[in-house]
Amino acid sequence: MQCRSSRGSSAGALWATRLGRPVSLGIVEPDAIVLVGTTKGAFIVRHRDGDAPDVSGPHFPGSEIYALTLDQRAPTPRVIAGVVSNHWGPGIAWSDDLGGTWHDPPEANIAFPEDTGAALARVWQLEPAGADEPGVVYAGVEPAALFRSSDGGTSYELVRGLWNHPHRPEWQPGGGGLCLHTILRDDVDSAAMWIAISAAGVYRTTDGGETWEASNRGIKAPFMPGPEPEHGQCVHKMARHADRPDRLMLQHHWGIYRSDDRGGSWTSVGEAIPADPPPVGSEPRPFGFPIVQHPHDPDTVYVFPLGSDMQRWT
């Protein structure tokens, strides 16, 4: 389960997993690990059934932690964190002993090449690739771009295929910045991937990131010229069900949508969720950020509706 907000300075990361195999870290093997990122540091919660949770942290006290992930593909699980230090700026650190010690490189291990003219603001998403790509980790950042690591998350290169997309000069930031906050992999086809950007919408690749196409058909955006633009929708977060690979869900600035054809088209499904009073002639618009698929039931998702786009509390 991953829950991340895509807006606002109070956003952070929540990442939880049940470990699927033995862990040898000199500690009692936990049944579950929860990674919590805040704007003042990170916390790691280890829990074993019948015991009280063991909480460590804050790690990187005083720093923004918008992205956390646990890479379980190697014999020793690796925690990877996107850190924004008030002194050193943004970077990515990692730990191979569940936060006991951290590797925090003295020089930036993720940065835009000089020819882009861009400067990294923060890392919004970290996503390990599948078992068939050991060592590959993806990072979604602000301003909206995708980076790829081939050494377990220690160094990163810009994915030029997305950066050079002809739509990119037209992308506009949402209220929390122009951020690539979602990376969804295809567990069957390692060359396929979906990303979501506030406020540019959904894009997908089928060739490992060489080329990308907008994937927003059916997502309405009354706040933009034209009711269903090709791109520019303010998607907040996406989810995908592991047992039904064609199904995607997303929380949008103006509602909740489902796709049953791998993002080829989207249908509104948020009408029963608490929503803003709609403008005359408009549909309700349930407003929120995270969306999480039920781990077993592909027809159930969890959302956290907020009061409105101007009243961002539950």
Buried (B, 14 or more C-beta within 10 A) or exposed (E): BBBBBBBBEEBBBBBBBEBEEEBEBEEEEBEBBBBBBBBBBBBBBBBBEEEEEBEEBBBBEEBBBBBBBBBBBEEEBBBBBBBBBEEEBBBBBBBBBBBEEBBBEEEBBBBBEEEBEBEBBBBBBBBBBBEEBEBBBBBBBBBBBBBBBBEBBBBBEBBBBBBEBEBBEEBEBBBBBBBBBBBBBBEEEBEBBBBBBBBBBBBBBBEBBEEBBBBBBEBBBBEBEEEEBBBBBBBBBBBBBEEEBEBBBBBBBBBBBBBBEBBBBBEBBBEEBBBBEEEEEEBBBBBBBBBBBEEEEBEEBEBBBBEBBEEBEE
